[in-house]
Amino acid sequence: MKSAIQTGLCLCAFTLLFPAASQTAENPQLTATVHADKTGEPISPFIYGQFIEHLGRCIYGGIWAEMLEDRKFYYPITAEYHPYAGDLGGEFPVVGASPWEILGNAQGVRMIAEDSFVGQHTPLVAPGTGIRQNDLGVVAGKSYVGYVWLKAPAGKATLDVALVWGDGKSDRQAVRIADVGAEYARHTFEFQPKAGTDKARLELRVNGAPCLIGTASLMPADNVRGMRADTVALLKELNAPVYRWPGGNFVSGYNWRDGIGDRDRRPPRVNPAWTGVEHNDFGIDEFVDFCREVGTEPMIAANTGFGDDYSAAQEVEYCNGSADTIGGSWRSKNGHDDPYKVKYWCVGNEMFGPWQLGFMQLKHYTIKHNRVAAAMWNADPTIQLVGCGAVHTRNEKHDPGEKRFWSEGMLQQCADKMTYLSEHFYVGKQIDDIPAHAAQLAASIRKIADDHRKLQGSLPDLKGRIVPIAMDEWNYWFRPYVYGELGCVYELRDALGVAVGLHEYFRNSDLIKMAHYAQTVNVIGCIKTTKTGAFMSTTALPLMLYRQEYGTIPVAVSGNCVDGKLDVAAAWTEDRKALTIGLVNPNGQGKDVKVELPGMKPAGKATIWTIAGDDPKAFNTVNEARVAVKKQSEIGFDGTLKAAPYSVTLIRLPMREE
């Protein structure tokens, strides 16, 4: 059964999104009544969570500052220089072969498997020959730092390293690394180009004797322990309270042990779920460091695809165990004596789907989930676990005898081995009817919530317990892909939909305790990056605004805003000294809404934030923020909210009770 506040909130959600046939007045006065005495369960801050995956340019090219592709030479360097895999990725194509071009004699580069520096082989470059990586982005006057591991097994060698930003003789800087010896050593260099370009080149030329190039690196000098400074700055503004990592589909083929230890010695792998190379430069230690840098809570997904219970438990031990455990001793050896205390863990990802590595029948997966969860809790009983759910998915195609929905089976067999149950959804259609487009995310959230209330209330084995939902993947997902693999562009109309989606989460605060917008950077992300810049896409704006300014105690709203297809939500601040009201107007005409506050009176001036624009298809670029958050302070409130066309309006009213 729903409580009174849940009924009020859900009724409001329906009436504010869909017009009533009985309303015939040509220009009715739109009203919204805020029932401040009808409150719901507090909104979890984790509703504003984010999800990052090793896919496309989310990590590499997005969060991580490394500029070189395939820096560990996963792909053999050959005379055939065709690095990109078709047209996937738009302006940022996916590497499908070696991005290193041979300079000079094509026979002067051989891949040596014996005693390779890292991975399966290491390039041996003959004197008078070199290798070059093209298509690097640099900014005039900015410093870039790098290094290369070198070994000359047959005598002294030298290496000339050059950064080239044009075709003229003066459009380059070079340094010589002399006396390369018979044992691997790390050699550093730094450059400061005089002009900016997205077509810069890094050249490595060998002289004297053959030279093994173990691995190389090039980053902007302002990197934050390997992270892009521009991306990190925006993520701090976004201020998400929790990040889920490393997947997603990626996790089901990921061995977390590949991502620890000396970064240069971690093996490169083919991405098991997507495309390109997984460098393993961004592993557990880097993820935890990233979370600490941006001030967020880490949430790690364990591999229940090709992974097993022992590996998952040892991963927990690596993060949270003392230094006298096996995993904890590895962490300590890697320079981190104190446990990370990672509290939130996902037990697998989407194991119901044939796209998932190691997916299986429900009756088998429930056994595996329980084994893995038990092992993880044995490693650390204090952690909270998220099970794989899918309330609208059956597994009968692969198991004809299975008639239950996936979430139903998980709740029946595994409820005592989970703290939350996950749900995922994406909306893949952009609709020119802007109100209909903006309503899509909320409709999906509402259906999942309603179906879980019905399902969980019908399961006697739960004994009245409600297992909270972690909506740990949700978003719009469109083509074309401009910012790399799955790197689509978001418009103002998508920002309106995200705001309406947040309103729906608020209305279901009793059930949905986590939500992770997917995926933060580039890959269907709210932050976009070029090679040299980063900016907030439109969908970042409501996430950031509501996280910073919206209240935490939801209150019921009713009214006749129906005709305008508006969406209104309201919440007290935690101290109940101010009321916040969110109003989304997805129409091409401005709307005036009379706000009724029975039992309350404003105690001072209002603050109003807006996200608006004349064109619902407007989008931001690295050079132009066509859609932004605008703030007005000390505004007198006369009881009417004016919603501009295609807008999100958030008002904060200091209040006193009558």
C-alpha positions as CSV (number, residue, x, y, z in Angstrom):
1,M,0.0,0.0,0.0
2,K,1.1,3.6,-0.7
3,S,1.1,6.1,2.1
4,A,-0.8,9.3,1.7
5,I,2.2,11.3,0.7
6,Q,3.1,8.7,-2.0
7,T,-0.4,8.8,-3.4
8,G,-0.3,12.6,-3.4
9,L,3.0,12.8,-5.1
10,C,2.2,10.2,-7.7
11,L,-1.2,11.8,-8.4
12,C,0.6,15.1,-9.0
13,A,3.0,13.5,-11.3
14,F,0.2,12.1,-13.4
15,T,-1.9,15.3,-13.5
16,L,1.0,17.6,-14.2
17,L,2.2,15.6,-17.2
18,F,-1.0,14.7,-19.0
19,P,-3.8,17.0,-20.0
20,A,-7.4,16.4,-18.8
21,A,-10.1,16.2,-21.4
22,S,-12.6,18.0,-19.1
23,Q,-10.7,21.3,-19.0
24,T,-12.1,23.5,-21.7
25,A,-11.3,27.1,-20.6
26,E,-9.3,28.9,-23.2
27,N,-6.7,30.4,-20.8
28,P,-7.2,28.9,-17.3
29,Q,-5.2,30.1,-14.4
30,L,-2.6,27.5,-13.8
31,T,-2.2,26.6,-10.1
32,A,0.0,24.5,-8.0
33,T,-0.8,23.9,-4.3
34,V,2.1,22.9,-2.1
35,H,1.0,20.8,0.8
36,A,3.9,21.3,3.1
37,D,2.4,19.2,5.9
38,K,2.4,16.1,3.6
39,T,6.0,15.0,3.5
40,G,7.6,11.9,2.1
41,E,10.8,10.1,3.1
42,P,13.9,12.2,2.7
43,I,15.5,12.2,-0.7
44,S,18.7,10.2,-0.7
45,P,21.7,12.3,-1.9
46,F,22.7,9.2,-3.9
47,I,19.9,10.0,-6.3
48,Y,22.4,12.4,-7.9
49,G,25.0,9.6,-8.4
50,Q,27.1,9.0,-11.5
51,F,28.4,6.0,-13.4
52,I,31.7,5.7,-15.2
53,E,32.7,2.8,-17.4
54,H,35.8,1.7,-19.4
55,L,34.0,2.5,-22.7
56,G,34.8,5.0,-25.4
57,R,36.3,8.2,-24.1
58,C,34.8,8.1,-20.6
59,I,38.0,7.2,-18.8
60,Y,40.8,7.4,-21.4
61,G,40.4,10.8,-23.2
62,G,37.9,11.9,-20.6
63,I,38.9,11.6,-17.0
64,W,42.5,10.3,-17.5
65,A,45.1,12.7,-18.9
66,E,47.1,10.3,-21.0
67,M,47.4,11.6,-24.6
68,L,49.0,8.6,-26.3
69,E,46.9,5.8,-27.7
70,D,48.2,2.3,-27.2
71,R,51.2,3.5,-25.2
72,K,52.1,-0.1,-24.2
73,F,52.1,-1.4,-27.8
74,Y,49.2,-3.9,-27.6
75,Y,48.9,-3.7,-31.3
76,P,52.1,-4.6,-33.4
77,I,53.6,-1.7,-35.2
78,T,53.7,-2.5,-38.9
79,A,54.2,-0.8,-42.3
80,E,50.4,-0.7,-42.7
81,Y,49.4,2.5,-40.9
82,H,45.6,2.3,-40.7
83,P,45.0,3.0,-37.0
84,Y,41.3,3.7,-36.9
85,A,38.4,1.2,-36.9
86,G,36.0,2.6,-39.5
87,D,34.1,5.7,-38.7
88,L,33.1,4.8,-35.2
89,G,33.4,7.8,-32.9
90,G,33.0,10.8,-35.2
91,E,35.8,13.2,-34.6
92,F,37.4,10.9,-32.1
93,P,37.7,7.5,-33.9
94,V,38.4,4.3,-32.1
95,V,41.8,2.8,-32.5
96,G,41.6,-0.7,-34.2
97,A,45.3,-1.1,-35.1
98,S,48.6,0.4,-34.0
99,P,48.4,4.2,-33.9
100,W,52.3,4.3,-34.2
101,E,53.6,5.1,-37.6
102,I,57.1,3.9,-38.7
103,L,59.5,6.7,-39.7
104,G,62.1,5.5,-42.2
105,N,62.7,1.8,-43.2
106,A,59.6,-0.2,-42.4
107,Q,61.9,-3.2,-41.7
108,G,63.5,-1.2,-39.0
109,V,60.8,-2.0,-36.4
110,R,60.3,-5.5,-35.1
111,M,58.0,-6.7,-32.3
112,I,60.0,-8.8,-29.8
113,A,58.0,-11.2,-27.6
114,E,60.9,-12.6,-25.5
115,D,61.1,-10.9,-22.2
116,S,58.7,-8.1,-23.2
117,F,58.6,-5.0,-21.1
118,V,54.8,-5.2,-20.7
119,G,52.2,-7.2,-22.6
120,Q,53.0,-9.7,-25.3
121,H,55.7,-7.8,-27.2
122,T,58.0,-4.8,-27.2
123,P,59.1,-2.8,-30.3
124,L,62.8,-3.0,-31.2
125,V,63.7,0.0,-33.3
126,A,66.8,0.0,-35.5
127,P,69.2,2.9,-35.7
128,G,68.1,5.5,-38.2
129,T,64.4,4.5,-37.7
130,G,61.7,5.9,-35.6
131,I,58.1,5.7,-34.6
132,R,55.5,8.5,-34.5
133,Q,52.1,9.1,-33.1
134,N,49.9,11.6,-34.9
135,D,46.7,13.5,-34.1
136,L,47.6,14.8,-30.7
137,G,45.9,17.9,-29.3
138,V,48.1,20.7,-27.8
139,V,47.6,24.2,-26.6
140,A,50.0,27.0,-27.3
141,G,52.2,27.8,-24.4
142,K,51.0,24.9,-22.3
143,S,53.6,22.5,-20.8
144,Y,53.4,18.8,-21.6
145,V,55.4,16.2,-19.7
146,G,56.3,12.6,-20.7
147,Y,58.6,9.7,-20.3
148,V,59.8,6.6,-22.1
149,W,61.2,3.3,-20.9
150,L,64.3,2.4,-23.0
151,K,66.8,-0.4,-23.3
152,A,69.7,-0.9,-25.8
153,P,70.7,-4.5,-25.5
154,A,73.5,-4.4,-28.1
155,G,75.4,-1.2,-27.2
156,K,74.9,2.4,-26.4
157,A,72.0,4.2,-28.1
158,T,70.4,7.6,-28.2
159,L,66.8,8.6,-28.7
160,D,65.7,11.9,-30.1
161,V,62.2,12.8,-28.8
162,A,60.3,15.6,-30.6
163,L,56.9,17.3,-30.3
164,V,55.9,18.7,-33.6
165,W,52.9,21.1,-34.1
166,G,53.3,22.2,-37.7
167,D,55.2,21.7,-40.9
168,G,57.8,24.5,-40.5
169,K,61.3,24.0,-39.2
170,S,60.5,26.0,-36.1
171,D,57.3,24.1,-35.4
172,R,59.0,21.6,-33.2
173,Q,60.9,21.0,-29.9
174,A,63.3,18.2,-29.5
175,V,65.3,16.6,-26.7
176,R,68.0,14.0,-26.9
177,I,68.2,11.1,-24.5
178,A,71.8,9.9,-24.5
179,D,73.6,6.8,-23.3
180,V,70.6,4.4,-23.3
181,G,72.0,1.4,-21.5
182,A,71.6,-2.3,-21.4
183,E,68.9,-2.3,-18.7
184,Y,65.5,-0.6,-18.9
185,A,65.5,2.9,-17.5
186,R,62.8,5.6,-17.4
187,H,63.7,8.9,-19.2
188,T,61.6,12.0,-18.9
189,F,61.1,15.0,-21.1
190,E,59.0,18.2,-21.3
191,F,57.7,20.4,-24.2
192,Q,55.9,23.7,-24.6
193,P,54.5,24.2,-28.1
194,K,54.3,27.7,-29.5
195,A,51.1,27.0,-31.4
196,G,47.9,24.9,-30.7
197,T,46.6,22.2,-32.9
198,D,44.8,18.9,-32.9
199,K,47.3,17.4,-35.3
200,A,50.5,17.5,-33.2
201,R,52.9,14.6,-33.5
202,L,55.3,12.9,-31.0
203,E,58.4,11.4,-32.7
204,L,60.8,8.9,-31.2
205,R,64.0,8.4,-33.4
206,V,66.7,5.9,-32.5
207,N,70.4,6.3,-33.3
208,G,73.6,4.5,-32.4
209,A,72.3,1.0,-31.6
210,P,69.0,-0.8,-31.7
211,C,66.7,0.3,-28.9
212,L,63.7,-1.4,-27.2
213,I,60.9,1.0,-26.3
214,G,59.1,-0.4,-23.3
215,T,56.3,2.1,-23.0
216,A,55.8,5.8,-23.4
217,S,53.6,8.5,-21.9
218,L,52.6,12.1,-22.6
219,M,50.3,14.2,-20.5
220,P,49.6,17.9,-19.9
221,A,51.8,19.1,-17.1
222,D,48.8,20.3,-15.1
223,N,47.4,16.8,-14.7
224,V,46.2,15.9,-11.2
225,R,48.0,12.7,-10.5
226,G,47.2,11.4,-13.9
227,M,43.7,13.0,-14.2
228,R,42.7,15.7,-16.6
229,A,42.6,19.0,-14.7
230,D,39.8,20.5,-16.8
231,T,37.6,17.4,-16.4
232,V,38.2,17.2,-12.7
233,A,37.3,20.8,-12.2
234,L,33.9,20.3,-13.9
235,L,33.2,17.1,-11.9
236,K,33.8,19.0,-8.7
237,E,31.1,21.5,-9.9
238,L,28.8,18.6,-10.7
239,N,29.3,17.5,-7.1
240,A,27.9,14.0,-7.5
241,P,27.9,12.1,-4.1
242,V,28.7,8.6,-5.4
243,Y,30.4,7.1,-8.5
244,R,29.8,3.6,-9.8
245,W,32.8,1.9,-11.6
246,P,34.2,0.1,-13.7
247,G,31.0,-1.2,-15.4
248,G,28.7,-1.8,-16.9
249,N,29.2,-4.6,-19.5
250,F,33.0,-4.0,-19.2
251,V,33.1,-5.5,-15.7
252,S,32.0,-9.0,-16.7
253,G,35.3,-9.5,-18.6
254,Y,37.5,-7.4,-16.3
255,N,40.2,-8.9,-14.0
256,W,40.6,-6.2,-11.4
257,R,44.2,-7.5,-10.6
258,D,45.2,-6.2,-14.1
259,G,44.7,-2.7,-12.7
260,I,47.0,-2.7,-9.7
261,G,50.7,-2.3,-9.2
262,D,53.2,-0.4,-11.3
263,R,51.1,1.4,-13.9
264,D,53.7,0.9,-16.7
265,R,53.8,-2.8,-16.1
266,R,50.1,-3.5,-16.0
267,P,49.2,-5.5,-19.1
268,P,47.2,-3.9,-21.9
269,R,44.2,-5.9,-23.0
270,V,41.5,-5.6,-25.7
271,N,38.4,-4.1,-24.1
272,P,36.3,-7.2,-23.4
273,A,32.9,-5.6,-24.0
274,W,33.4,-2.7,-26.2
275,T,36.2,-1.6,-28.6
276,G,39.8,-0.5,-28.5
277,V,42.5,-1.2,-26.0
278,E,42.1,-1.3,-22.2
279,H,45.4,0.2,-20.9
280,N,44.8,-0.7,-17.3
281,D,46.2,2.7,-16.3
282,F,43.1,3.5,-14.3
283,G,42.5,0.7,-11.8
284,I,41.2,0.5,-8.2
285,D,43.9,2.8,-6.7
286,E,43.3,5.4,-9.3
287,F,39.5,5.2,-9.0
288,V,39.7,5.6,-5.2
289,D,42.1,8.5,-5.7
290,F,39.7,10.1,-8.2
291,C,36.8,9.7,-5.8
292,R,38.8,11.4,-3.0
293,E,39.8,14.2,-5.4
294,V,36.3,15.1,-6.5
295,G,34.8,14.5,-3.0
296,T,32.6,11.5,-3.7
297,E,31.8,8.0,-2.4
298,P,33.3,5.1,-4.4
299,M,31.0,2.2,-5.5
300,I,32.7,-0.8,-7.2
301,A,31.1,-3.4,-9.3
302,A,32.4,-7.0,-8.9
303,N,32.7,-9.3,-11.9
304,T,30.0,-12.1,-11.8
305,G,30.3,-12.8,-15.5
306,F,33.6,-14.5,-16.1
307,G,34.6,-13.7,-12.4
308,D,34.0,-15.9,-9.3
309,D,33.3,-15.6,-5.6
310,Y,37.0,-15.9,-4.6
311,S,38.1,-13.0,-6.9
312,A,35.2,-10.8,-5.8
313,A,36.0,-11.4,-2.1
314,Q,39.7,-10.7,-2.7
315,E,38.8,-7.4,-4.4
316,V,36.9,-6.4,-1.3
317,E,39.9,-7.5,0.8
318,Y,42.2,-5.4,-1.4
319,C,40.1,-2.3,-0.8
320,N,39.0,-2.8,2.8
321,G,41.2,-5.5,4.4
322,S,44.1,-4.9,6.8
323,A,47.7,-5.2,5.6
324,D,48.0,-8.7,7.1
325,T,45.4,-10.1,4.7
326,I,46.4,-11.2,1.2
327,G,44.5,-8.5,-0.6
328,G,45.4,-5.8,1.9
329,S,49.1,-6.7,1.8
330,W,49.0,-6.1,-2.0
331,R,47.4,-2.7,-1.4
332,S,50.0,-1.9,1.2
333,K,52.8,-2.9,-1.1
334,N,51.3,-0.6,-3.8
335,G,51.7,2.3,-1.4
336,H,48.4,2.5,0.4
337,D,48.7,1.2,4.0
338,D,45.2,2.4,5.2
339,P,42.1,0.5,4.0
340,Y,40.0,2.3,1.5
341,K,36.7,1.5,3.3
342,V,34.7,1.1,0.1
343,K,31.2,0.7,1.4
344,Y,29.0,0.2,-1.7
345,W,29.5,-2.8,-4.1
346,C,27.5,-4.1,-7.0
347,V,27.3,-7.9,-7.3
348,G,27.6,-8.1,-11.1
349,N,26.0,-6.2,-13.9
350,E,23.0,-7.1,-16.1
351,M,23.6,-10.8,-15.9
352,F,20.1,-11.5,-17.5
353,G,21.2,-10.3,-20.9
354,P,22.9,-12.1,-23.8
355,W,25.1,-9.1,-24.4
356,Q,26.7,-9.7,-21.0
357,L,29.8,-11.9,-20.9
358,G,29.0,-15.0,-18.8
359,F,25.2,-14.3,-18.7
360,M,23.2,-17.3,-17.6
361,Q,19.8,-18.6,-16.7
362,L,18.1,-17.1,-13.7
363,K,18.0,-20.4,-11.7
364,H,21.8,-20.6,-12.1
365,Y,22.6,-17.0,-11.5
366,T,20.7,-16.8,-8.2
367,I,23.0,-19.5,-6.9
368,K,26.1,-17.6,-8.2
369,H,24.9,-14.3,-6.7
370,N,24.4,-15.9,-3.3
371,R,27.9,-17.5,-3.4
372,V,29.5,-14.2,-4.4
373,A,27.6,-12.1,-2.0
374,A,28.4,-14.4,0.9
375,A,32.1,-14.4,0.0
376,M,32.1,-10.6,-0.2
377,W,30.4,-10.2,3.1
378,N,32.8,-12.7,4.6
379,A,35.6,-10.4,3.6
380,D,33.9,-7.4,5.0
381,P,30.5,-7.7,6.8
382,T,30.0,-3.9,6.8
383,I,29.7,-3.4,3.1
384,Q,26.4,-2.9,1.3
385,L,25.6,-5.0,-1.8
386,V,23.5,-4.2,-4.9
387,G,22.1,-7.2,-6.7
388,C,21.3,-7.4,-10.5
389,G,17.7,-6.6,-11.2
390,A,15.4,-6.3,-14.2
391,V,11.8,-6.1,-13.3
392,H,10.6,-6.1,-16.9
393,T,12.9,-8.9,-18.2
394,R,12.2,-12.6,-18.4
395,N,14.9,-15.2,-19.2
396,E,12.5,-17.6,-20.9
397,K,14.2,-17.3,-24.4
398,H,17.3,-19.0,-22.9
399,D,15.4,-21.1,-20.4
400,P,11.9,-22.0,-21.7
401,G,10.8,-23.3,-18.3
402,E,11.5,-19.9,-16.6
403,K,8.4,-17.8,-16.4
404,R,9.4,-15.3,-13.7
405,F,10.7,-11.9,-14.3
406,W,14.4,-11.5,-13.3
407,S,13.8,-9.2,-10.4
408,E,11.1,-11.5,-9.1
409,G,13.5,-14.5,-9.1
410,M,16.3,-12.4,-7.5
411,L,14.0,-11.2,-4.7
412,Q,12.6,-14.7,-4.1
413,Q,16.0,-16.4,-3.9
414,C,18.6,-13.7,-3.0
415,A,16.8,-11.0,-0.9
416,D,18.8,-11.9,2.2
417,K,22.1,-11.5,0.2
418,M,21.5,-7.9,-1.0
419,T,21.0,-4.4,0.4
420,Y,19.6,-3.0,-2.8
421,L,18.4,-4.3,-6.1
422,S,19.5,-2.6,-9.3
423,E,17.4,-1.5,-12.2
424,H,18.6,0.0,-15.5
425,F,16.8,1.9,-18.3
426,Y,17.6,4.1,-21.3
427,V,15.4,6.1,-23.6
428,G,16.6,5.9,-27.2
429,K,14.3,8.2,-29.1
430,Q,14.3,11.9,-29.5
431,I,10.8,13.3,-30.0
432,D,10.0,16.6,-31.7
433,D,7.0,16.9,-29.5
434,I,9.0,18.4,-26.6
435,P,6.6,17.8,-23.8
436,A,6.4,14.1,-24.8
437,H,10.1,14.0,-25.1
438,A,10.7,15.4,-21.7
439,A,8.2,13.0,-20.1
440,Q,10.0,9.8,-21.2
441,L,12.5,9.4,-18.4
442,A,9.9,10.0,-15.7
443,A,7.5,7.5,-17.3
444,S,10.2,4.8,-17.2
445,I,11.1,5.6,-13.5
446,R,7.4,5.6,-12.5
447,K,6.7,2.3,-14.2
448,I,9.7,0.6,-12.6
449,A,8.7,2.0,-9.2
450,D,5.0,1.1,-9.6
451,D,5.9,-2.4,-10.7
452,H,8.3,-3.0,-7.8
453,R,5.7,-1.9,-5.3
454,K,3.3,-4.4,-6.8
455,L,5.9,-7.1,-7.1
456,Q,7.5,-6.7,-3.7
457,G,4.1,-6.4,-1.9
458,S,3.1,-9.8,-3.5
459,L,6.1,-11.8,-2.3
460,P,5.4,-13.5,1.1
461,D,9.1,-14.4,1.6
462,L,10.0,-10.8,1.9
463,K,7.8,-10.6,5.1
464,G,6.9,-7.0,4.5
465,R,10.5,-5.9,3.7
466,I,10.9,-3.5,0.8
467,V,14.2,-3.9,-0.9
468,P,15.2,-0.4,-2.1
469,I,16.1,0.2,-5.7
470,A,19.4,1.4,-7.0
471,M,18.7,2.8,-10.5
472,D,22.4,2.6,-11.2
473,E,22.1,3.3,-15.0
474,W,19.7,5.7,-16.5
475,N,19.7,8.3,-19.3
476,Y,18.8,9.3,-22.8
477,W,20.9,7.4,-25.4
478,F,20.9,8.7,-28.9
479,R,23.0,8.8,-32.1
480,P,25.0,10.2,-33.8
481,Y,28.2,9.7,-31.8
482,V,30.3,12.8,-32.0
483,Y,32.6,12.6,-28.9
484,G,33.9,9.0,-29.5
485,E,32.2,5.7,-29.0
486,L,28.6,6.3,-27.7
487,G,29.5,10.0,-27.3
488,C,26.2,11.6,-28.3
489,V,25.3,15.3,-28.1
490,Y,22.6,16.4,-25.6
491,E,20.2,19.3,-26.3
492,L,18.1,21.6,-24.1
493,R,15.1,19.2,-24.5
494,D,17.2,16.4,-22.9
495,A,18.0,18.7,-20.0
496,L,14.2,19.3,-19.5
497,G,13.7,15.5,-19.4
498,V,16.5,14.9,-16.9
499,A,14.8,17.5,-14.6
500,V,11.5,15.8,-14.9
501,G,13.2,12.5,-14.2
502,L,14.7,13.9,-11.0
503,H,11.2,15.1,-10.0
504,E,10.0,11.5,-10.4
505,Y,12.8,10.2,-8.2
506,F,11.7,12.6,-5.6
507,R,8.2,11.3,-5.7
508,N,9.5,7.8,-5.1
509,S,12.0,8.7,-2.4
510,D,10.6,5.8,-0.2
511,L,11.7,3.2,-2.7
512,I,14.5,4.5,-5.0
513,K,17.5,5.2,-2.8
514,M,20.2,5.4,-5.5
515,A,20.4,6.6,-9.1
516,H,23.5,6.8,-11.2
517,Y,23.4,8.9,-14.4
518,A,25.3,7.0,-17.1
519,Q,28.0,7.7,-18.1
520,T,29.5,10.9,-16.8
521,V,32.1,11.8,-19.4
522,N,31.7,11.7,-23.2
523,V,29.9,8.3,-23.4
524,I,26.3,9.4,-23.2
525,G,27.7,11.7,-20.6
526,C,26.9,15.1,-19.2
527,I,30.5,16.2,-19.4
528,K,32.1,16.4,-22.8
529,T,35.8,16.7,-23.7
530,T,37.8,17.5,-26.8
531,K,41.5,16.8,-27.0
532,T,42.3,20.0,-25.2
533,G,39.1,21.2,-23.5
534,A,36.1,20.2,-21.5
535,F,32.6,21.6,-20.9
536,M,29.2,20.8,-19.4
537,S,26.6,19.4,-21.7
538,T,23.0,20.4,-21.2
539,T,22.1,17.4,-19.1
540,A,24.7,18.3,-16.5
541,L,22.9,21.5,-15.6
542,P,19.7,20.1,-13.8
543,L,21.8,17.4,-12.1
544,M,24.2,20.0,-10.7
545,L,21.5,22.6,-9.9
546,Y,19.2,20.2,-8.0
547,R,22.0,18.6,-6.2
548,Q,23.2,22.0,-4.9
549,E,20.0,23.9,-4.4
550,Y,17.0,21.6,-4.1
551,G,15.5,20.5,-0.8
552,T,15.7,17.0,0.8
553,I,12.2,16.5,2.3
554,P,9.7,16.0,-0.5
555,V,6.2,17.5,-0.1
556,A,3.0,16.8,-2.0
557,V,1.9,19.1,-4.8
558,S,-1.5,19.3,-6.5
559,G,-3.1,21.6,-8.9
560,N,-4.5,22.2,-12.4
561,C,-1.2,22.8,-14.2
562,V,-2.4,20.1,-16.5
563,D,-3.2,22.1,-19.5
564,G,0.3,23.4,-19.8
565,K,1.8,19.9,-19.5
566,L,4.1,21.2,-16.7
567,D,5.9,19.3,-14.0
568,V,6.1,20.6,-10.5
569,A,7.9,19.2,-7.5
570,A,8.6,20.7,-4.1
571,A,10.7,19.9,-1.0
572,W,11.7,21.4,2.3
573,T,15.3,22.1,3.0
574,E,16.7,19.8,5.7
575,D,16.3,22.5,8.4
576,R,12.8,23.2,7.1
577,K,13.6,26.9,7.0
578,A,13.0,27.2,3.2
579,L,10.8,25.6,0.6
580,T,12.2,24.7,-2.8
581,I,10.0,24.3,-5.9
582,G,11.0,22.9,-9.2
583,L,9.0,23.7,-12.3
584,V,9.7,22.3,-15.8
585,N,8.0,23.9,-18.7
586,P,8.6,21.9,-21.9
587,N,6.4,24.2,-24.0
588,G,7.3,26.8,-26.5
589,Q,5.2,29.4,-24.7
590,G,5.8,30.9,-21.3
591,K,3.5,29.8,-18.4
592,D,2.4,31.6,-15.3
593,V,1.7,29.4,-12.3
594,K,-0.1,30.6,-9.2
595,V,1.6,28.9,-6.2
596,E,-0.6,28.3,-3.2
597,L,1.1,27.8,0.1
598,P,-1.6,26.9,2.7
599,G,-0.4,27.3,6.2
600,M,2.8,29.0,5.2
601,K,4.1,32.5,4.4
602,P,7.4,33.5,2.8
603,A,9.8,34.9,5.4
604,G,12.0,36.8,2.9
605,K,13.2,37.3,-0.6
606,A,13.4,34.4,-3.0
607,T,16.3,33.0,-5.0
608,I,15.5,31.7,-8.5
609,W,17.6,29.6,-10.9
610,T,16.7,29.0,-14.5
611,I,17.9,26.8,-17.3
612,A,16.2,28.0,-20.5
613,G,16.5,28.8,-24.2
614,D,14.5,29.7,-27.2
615,D,15.5,26.6,-29.1
616,P,14.8,23.1,-27.6
617,K,17.5,21.7,-29.8
618,A,20.2,24.1,-28.6
619,F,23.4,22.3,-27.3
620,N,26.7,23.4,-25.8
621,T,30.1,23.1,-27.3
622,V,33.6,23.6,-26.0
623,N,33.5,27.1,-27.4
624,E,30.0,28.2,-26.6
625,A,27.6,27.6,-23.7
626,R,24.3,28.2,-25.4
627,V,22.5,26.6,-22.4
628,A,23.5,27.6,-18.9
629,V,22.2,28.0,-15.3
630,K,21.2,31.6,-14.5
631,K,20.7,32.8,-10.9
632,Q,18.6,35.7,-9.6
633,S,18.8,36.6,-5.9
634,E,16.6,38.7,-3.6
635,I,13.5,38.4,-5.7
636,G,10.2,39.4,-4.3
637,F,7.7,36.6,-4.6
638,D,4.1,37.6,-5.3
639,G,2.7,34.1,-5.4
640,T,3.2,33.5,-9.2
641,L,6.0,31.5,-10.8
642,K,6.8,32.6,-14.3
643,A,8.2,29.7,-16.4
644,A,10.0,30.8,-19.5
645,P,9.5,28.7,-22.7
646,Y,11.6,25.4,-22.7
647,S,12.8,26.0,-19.1
648,V,13.7,24.5,-15.8
649,T,12.9,26.9,-12.9
650,L,14.0,26.3,-9.3
651,I,12.9,28.7,-6.6
652,R,14.0,28.7,-3.0
653,L,11.7,30.5,-0.6
654,P,12.6,31.2,3.1
655,M,9.4,30.3,5.0
656,R,7.7,30.7,8.3
657,E,4.7,28.7,9.3
658,E,1.4,30.6,10.0
